[in-house]
Amino acid sequence: MYTYIEQAPAACRAILDARDERVGGLVQLFCSHPYRRLHIVASGSSYNIAMTMRDFLQEALSIEVTVGWPMSYTLYDHLQPDDTFVLCLSQSGKSTNTIAAVEKAVEQGNTVAVLTCNASAPIDVAGGNVFEYGSGTDDYYVGKGFPSSCTFLALFGIMAASARGTLDDDARDALIGALSTEIDGMVGAFEAARAFCAAHIRELVQARRIMTVGIGGGYGLALEGALKLNEMTGIAANAYEMEEFVHGPTYEIRKDHVIMLVDLGGPGHGRMMQLAQALHLLTDHVFVITTSEGHDGSALKLPPVCERNSETAADAGSGLGAIRAIIPFQTAAEAICSELDMLSYNLVNFDFEQKMKTKA
């Protein structure tokens, strides 16, 4: 995983620098019609990427943005209005459920675009308009794929909003500058995450349960954090939306549970600070991954996002911190595996995966 975390800044930078070539085709397709809704269909890490960037896209594009799972879309949620642009995400381009969703969307007559790391994968023949992220195909655990896909979606939102006139030139340039700053900060975030995990490795390794919590884009990060901890370490980990977390799940917290909160600032910041303080009544193992000020010594504080040059950019840009804020979760998963000298791939699942195929 560390190799891909180290490669991620260069992958994100390459997408940013070649944005007209890399993202322009998707922007042109989206702007060919005055779509009023964007429905994203994705599974696994791709779903988490979509949830992380949903609020940013909605703010920038000024349209409703929804996210759903491929099987739910294929069986139940495919009756989308004609003015809906359907965007299907699959890192590998081999996910059988997403391929089926693309075919269903084409059958329904919606405009369908596909984002993948491999445009020549089986999803290419499902009938959608296929675009490559540009992060490569060698990243099994999406270590560089997650931030680079977020970078791609951020640029899509910025460029499409500019083309549609919902983002003025100053706001567009401010957001691109902010995105560039976030990419520049990824190396420092990795260094801070490694130091943080080294200082708290015993708590992470001995955790009987890890619960991740976020709101807005931070909820998408919490989902990906729990997924990485699940699939790499085998530790029980679950993700929760901030307010839902205090409506039941907190009752199961025990002293040997680790709670990891994500605070990207924005309107949920005050409530997240309150939650972080209150959780110390239930367990001593409460950590906050944050781009905001005000948290105590148990927080991994990433530098705040840079100031925006317009109010619109300030509102939309708060989600860009996700590009760096995913790194502590990725680092923690690898640090636990390294400390326990274990393979991240759980071999006992091999027979199950042969029965329940998920890749074409």
C-alpha positions as CSV (number, residue, x, y, z in Angstrom):
1,M,0.0,0.0,0.0
2,Y,2.8,2.5,0.9
3,T,4.1,2.2,-2.7
4,Y,0.8,3.4,-4.1
5,I,0.3,6.1,-1.5
6,E,3.7,7.5,-2.6
7,Q,2.8,7.3,-6.3
8,A,-0.6,9.1,-5.7
9,P,0.6,12.7,-5.7
10,A,2.2,12.3,-9.1
11,A,-0.9,10.6,-10.5
12,C,-3.1,13.4,-9.2
13,R,-0.8,16.0,-10.6
14,A,-0.7,14.4,-14.0
15,I,-4.5,14.4,-14.1
16,L,-4.6,18.1,-13.1
17,D,-2.0,19.2,-15.6
18,A,-3.6,17.3,-18.5
19,R,-7.2,18.1,-17.4
20,D,-8.4,19.3,-20.8
21,E,-7.3,16.1,-22.4
22,R,-8.2,13.8,-19.5
23,V,-11.5,15.3,-18.3
24,G,-12.6,17.3,-21.3
25,G,-14.4,14.5,-23.1
26,L,-16.7,13.8,-20.1
27,V,-17.3,17.5,-19.6
28,Q,-18.3,17.9,-23.3
29,L,-20.7,14.9,-23.0
30,F,-22.3,16.2,-19.9
31,C,-22.7,19.7,-21.2
32,S,-24.3,18.5,-24.5
33,H,-27.7,18.6,-22.7
34,P,-29.1,20.7,-19.8
35,Y,-29.1,17.8,-17.4
36,R,-30.8,18.5,-14.1
37,R,-29.7,15.4,-12.2
38,L,-26.5,13.4,-11.9
39,H,-26.9,9.8,-10.7
40,I,-23.7,8.0,-9.9
41,V,-23.7,4.2,-9.8
42,A,-20.7,2.5,-8.1
43,S,-19.6,-0.3,-5.8
44,G,-16.8,-0.8,-3.2
45,S,-14.1,1.9,-3.3
46,S,-15.8,3.5,-6.3
47,Y,-19.0,4.0,-4.3
48,N,-16.9,5.5,-1.5
49,I,-15.2,7.9,-3.9
50,A,-18.6,9.0,-5.2
51,M,-19.9,9.6,-1.7
52,T,-16.8,11.6,-0.9
53,M,-17.2,13.9,-3.9
54,R,-21.0,14.0,-4.0
55,D,-21.4,17.2,-2.1
56,F,-18.6,19.0,-3.9
57,L,-20.2,18.0,-7.3
58,Q,-23.7,19.1,-6.1
59,E,-22.4,22.5,-4.9
60,A,-20.3,23.2,-8.0
61,L,-22.9,22.0,-10.6
62,S,-26.0,23.3,-8.8
63,I,-28.0,20.2,-9.6
64,E,-29.1,17.2,-7.5
65,V,-26.4,14.5,-7.3
66,T,-27.3,11.0,-6.0
67,V,-25.3,7.9,-5.5
68,G,-26.5,4.3,-5.6
69,W,-25.2,0.7,-5.8
70,P,-25.1,-1.2,-9.1
71,M,-27.3,-4.1,-8.2
72,S,-29.9,-1.8,-6.6
73,Y,-29.9,0.3,-9.7
74,T,-30.3,-2.7,-12.0
75,L,-33.1,-4.2,-10.0
76,Y,-34.9,-1.2,-8.6
77,D,-33.6,2.3,-9.2
78,H,-33.2,2.4,-13.0
79,L,-36.4,4.5,-13.6
80,Q,-34.5,7.7,-13.8
81,P,-36.0,10.9,-15.4
82,D,-34.9,11.7,-18.9
83,D,-32.9,14.7,-17.7
84,T,-30.6,12.4,-15.6
85,F,-27.0,11.9,-16.6
86,V,-25.9,8.4,-15.3
87,L,-22.3,8.1,-14.4
88,C,-21.0,4.5,-13.6
89,L,-17.7,4.1,-11.8
90,S,-15.5,1.0,-11.8
91,Q,-11.8,1.1,-10.9
92,S,-11.0,-2.2,-12.6
93,G,-13.6,-2.0,-15.3
94,K,-14.4,-5.7,-14.5
95,S,-17.0,-5.4,-11.8
96,T,-19.9,-7.6,-13.0
97,N,-22.6,-5.6,-11.1
98,T,-21.4,-2.3,-12.6
99,I,-21.3,-3.8,-16.1
100,A,-24.9,-4.9,-15.6
101,A,-25.8,-1.4,-14.4
102,V,-24.3,0.2,-17.5
103,E,-26.3,-2.2,-19.7
104,K,-29.5,-1.4,-17.8
105,A,-28.9,2.4,-18.1
106,V,-28.3,2.1,-21.9
107,E,-31.5,0.0,-22.1
108,Q,-33.4,2.7,-20.2
109,G,-32.3,5.3,-22.7
110,N,-30.4,7.6,-20.3
111,T,-27.1,9.1,-21.3
112,V,-24.4,6.9,-19.7
113,A,-20.8,7.6,-19.0
114,V,-18.3,5.2,-17.5
115,L,-15.2,6.1,-15.5
116,T,-12.5,3.4,-15.1
117,C,-8.8,2.9,-14.8
118,N,-8.8,0.5,-17.7
119,A,-10.8,1.5,-20.8
120,S,-10.1,-1.8,-22.5
121,A,-11.6,-3.8,-19.6
122,P,-14.9,-5.8,-20.2
123,I,-17.0,-2.7,-19.2
124,D,-16.0,-1.2,-22.5
125,V,-18.5,-3.4,-24.4
126,A,-21.4,-2.6,-22.1
127,G,-22.5,0.3,-24.2
128,G,-21.6,3.4,-22.2
129,N,-19.2,6.2,-23.1
130,V,-16.0,5.1,-21.4
131,F,-13.3,7.5,-20.0
132,E,-10.1,6.6,-18.2
133,Y,-9.1,8.2,-14.9
134,G,-5.5,8.1,-15.8
135,S,-4.1,6.5,-12.6
136,G,-3.0,3.1,-14.1
137,T,-4.2,-0.4,-13.6
138,D,-1.7,-1.8,-11.1
139,D,-3.3,-0.5,-7.9
140,Y,-5.1,-3.5,-6.2
141,Y,-6.1,-1.7,-3.0
142,V,-6.9,1.7,-4.7
143,G,-4.1,3.4,-2.8
144,K,-3.5,5.9,-5.5
145,G,-6.8,5.3,-7.3
146,F,-8.9,6.8,-4.5
147,P,-7.2,10.3,-4.4
148,S,-6.7,10.4,-8.2
149,S,-10.3,9.5,-8.8
150,C,-11.4,12.2,-6.4
151,T,-9.1,14.6,-8.3
152,F,-10.7,13.6,-11.6
153,L,-14.3,14.1,-10.3
154,A,-13.3,17.4,-8.7
155,L,-12.0,18.6,-12.1
156,F,-15.1,17.3,-13.8
157,G,-17.3,19.3,-11.4
158,I,-15.2,22.5,-11.8
159,M,-14.9,22.3,-15.6
160,A,-18.5,21.3,-16.2
161,A,-19.8,24.0,-13.8
162,S,-17.6,26.6,-15.6
163,A,-18.9,25.5,-19.0
164,R,-22.5,25.6,-17.7
165,G,-22.1,29.0,-16.2
166,T,-22.7,28.0,-12.6
167,L,-19.1,28.8,-11.6
168,D,-17.5,32.1,-12.6
169,D,-13.9,32.3,-13.8
170,D,-12.5,33.6,-10.5
171,A,-14.2,30.7,-8.6
172,R,-13.1,28.2,-11.1
173,D,-9.4,29.3,-10.9
174,A,-9.6,29.5,-7.1
175,L,-10.8,25.9,-6.9
176,I,-8.2,24.6,-9.4
177,G,-5.6,26.4,-7.3
178,A,-7.0,24.9,-4.1
179,L,-6.9,21.4,-5.7
180,S,-3.3,22.0,-6.7
181,T,-2.5,22.9,-3.1
182,E,-4.2,19.8,-1.8
183,I,-2.1,17.7,-4.1
184,D,1.1,19.4,-3.0
185,G,0.1,18.6,0.6
186,M,-0.2,14.9,0.1
187,V,3.4,14.1,0.8
188,G,3.3,15.9,4.1
189,A,0.0,14.2,5.0
190,F,1.6,10.8,4.4
191,E,4.6,11.7,6.6
192,A,2.2,12.9,9.4
193,A,0.1,9.8,9.0
194,R,3.1,7.5,9.4
195,A,4.2,9.3,12.5
196,F,0.8,9.2,13.9
197,C,0.3,5.5,13.3
198,A,3.7,4.7,14.8
199,A,2.8,6.6,17.9
200,H,-0.6,4.8,18.2
201,I,0.2,1.4,16.7
202,R,-0.5,-0.6,19.9
203,E,-4.0,0.8,20.1
204,L,-4.7,0.1,16.5
205,V,-3.3,-3.5,16.6
206,Q,-5.2,-4.3,19.8
207,A,-8.5,-2.9,18.7
208,R,-11.3,-5.4,18.9
209,R,-13.5,-3.1,16.8
210,I,-12.9,0.1,14.8
211,M,-15.7,2.5,14.1
212,T,-15.3,5.3,11.6
213,V,-17.5,8.4,11.5
214,G,-18.0,11.3,9.1
215,I,-20.4,13.8,7.6
216,G,-20.7,15.1,4.0
217,G,-17.5,14.2,2.1
218,G,-16.1,12.9,5.4
219,Y,-18.7,10.1,5.4
220,G,-17.3,8.8,2.1
221,L,-13.9,8.8,3.7
222,A,-15.2,7.0,6.7
223,L,-16.7,4.4,4.4
224,E,-13.4,3.9,2.6
225,G,-11.4,3.8,5.9
226,A,-13.6,1.0,7.2
227,L,-13.4,-0.9,4.0
228,K,-9.6,-0.7,3.9
229,L,-9.3,-1.8,7.5
230,N,-11.8,-4.7,6.8
231,E,-10.2,-6.1,3.7
232,M,-6.6,-5.6,4.7
233,T,-6.5,-6.4,8.4
234,G,-9.6,-8.4,9.1
235,I,-10.4,-6.2,12.1
236,A,-14.1,-5.5,12.4
237,A,-14.7,-2.0,11.1
238,N,-17.9,-0.1,10.3
239,A,-18.6,3.4,9.0
240,Y,-21.4,5.7,10.2
241,E,-22.8,9.1,9.3
242,M,-22.1,11.5,12.2
243,E,-25.6,12.0,13.6
244,E,-26.8,8.4,12.9
245,F,-23.8,7.3,15.0
246,V,-25.3,8.8,18.1
247,H,-28.7,7.3,17.5
248,G,-27.9,3.8,18.5
249,P,-24.4,2.5,17.5
250,T,-22.7,4.4,20.4
251,Y,-24.4,2.0,22.8
252,E,-22.1,-0.9,21.7
253,I,-18.8,1.0,22.3
254,R,-16.5,-0.7,24.7
255,K,-13.2,0.4,26.2
256,D,-11.2,-1.6,23.6
257,H,-12.9,0.0,20.6
258,V,-11.1,2.5,18.5
259,I,-13.2,5.4,17.1
260,M,-11.8,7.4,14.1
261,L,-13.7,10.6,13.2
262,V,-13.3,12.6,10.0
263,D,-13.7,16.4,10.2
264,L,-13.3,18.3,7.0
265,G,-14.8,21.4,8.5
266,G,-17.9,22.9,7.0
267,P,-21.4,23.0,8.7
268,G,-20.8,19.8,10.6
269,H,-17.6,20.9,12.3
270,G,-19.1,22.1,15.6
271,R,-21.2,18.9,16.1
272,M,-18.1,16.8,15.3
273,M,-16.1,18.6,17.9
274,Q,-18.8,18.0,20.5
275,L,-18.9,14.3,19.5
276,A,-15.1,13.9,19.8
277,Q,-15.1,15.2,23.3
278,A,-18.1,13.2,24.5
279,L,-16.7,9.9,23.1
280,H,-13.9,10.0,25.7
281,L,-16.6,9.0,28.2
282,L,-16.9,5.7,26.4
283,T,-13.4,4.8,25.3
284,D,-9.9,6.4,25.5
285,H,-9.2,5.5,21.9
286,V,-10.8,8.4,20.0
287,F,-8.9,9.8,17.0
288,V,-9.8,12.7,14.7
289,I,-8.5,13.1,11.2
290,T,-9.1,16.8,10.6
291,T,-8.4,19.8,8.4
292,S,-9.9,22.0,11.1
293,E,-8.7,23.6,14.4
294,G,-10.0,23.0,17.9
295,H,-9.4,19.3,18.4
296,D,-7.2,17.9,21.2
297,G,-3.9,16.0,21.1
298,S,-5.5,12.8,19.8
299,A,-6.2,14.5,16.5
300,L,-4.1,14.0,13.3
301,K,-4.3,17.6,12.1
302,L,-3.8,18.1,8.4
303,P,-3.1,21.7,7.4
304,P,-6.3,23.7,6.7
305,V,-7.4,24.1,3.1
306,C,-6.1,27.4,1.6
307,E,-8.3,30.5,1.5
308,R,-10.6,30.9,-1.5
309,N,-11.0,34.0,-3.7
310,S,-14.8,33.8,-3.7
311,E,-17.6,32.7,-1.5
312,T,-18.7,30.1,-4.0
313,A,-15.3,28.6,-4.1
314,A,-15.1,28.6,-0.3
315,D,-18.4,26.6,0.0
316,A,-17.6,24.1,-2.7
317,G,-13.9,23.7,-1.9
318,S,-14.2,22.4,1.6
319,G,-14.5,18.9,0.2
320,L,-11.2,19.0,-1.5
321,G,-9.4,18.1,1.7
322,A,-10.6,14.5,1.2
323,I,-7.7,14.0,-1.3
324,R,-5.3,14.2,1.7
325,A,-7.6,13.0,4.5
326,I,-7.9,9.5,3.0
327,I,-4.1,8.9,3.5
328,P,-4.3,8.3,7.3
329,F,-6.8,5.4,6.8
330,Q,-4.7,3.9,4.1
331,T,-1.6,4.2,6.2
332,A,-3.2,2.7,9.3
333,A,-4.3,-0.4,7.4
334,E,-0.8,-1.0,6.1
335,A,0.8,-0.2,9.5
336,I,-1.4,-2.8,11.2
337,C,-0.5,-5.4,8.5
338,S,3.2,-4.6,8.8
339,E,3.2,-4.7,12.6
340,L,1.5,-8.1,12.6
341,D,3.6,-9.4,9.7
342,M,0.5,-10.5,7.9
343,L,-0.6,-10.7,4.3
344,S,-3.5,-8.4,3.6
345,Y,-5.3,-10.9,1.4
346,N,-7.3,-13.3,3.6
347,L,-6.7,-16.7,2.0
348,V,-9.7,-18.3,3.9
349,N,-12.0,-16.2,1.7
350,F,-10.7,-17.9,-1.5
351,D,-13.3,-20.6,-1.8
352,F,-16.1,-18.1,-1.0
353,E,-14.9,-15.8,-3.8
354,Q,-14.9,-18.6,-6.3
355,K,-18.6,-19.2,-5.5
356,M,-19.5,-15.5,-5.5
357,K,-17.7,-14.1,-8.6
358,T,-17.5,-10.3,-8.7
359,K,-15.1,-9.7,-11.5
360,A,-15.5,-10.4,-15.2
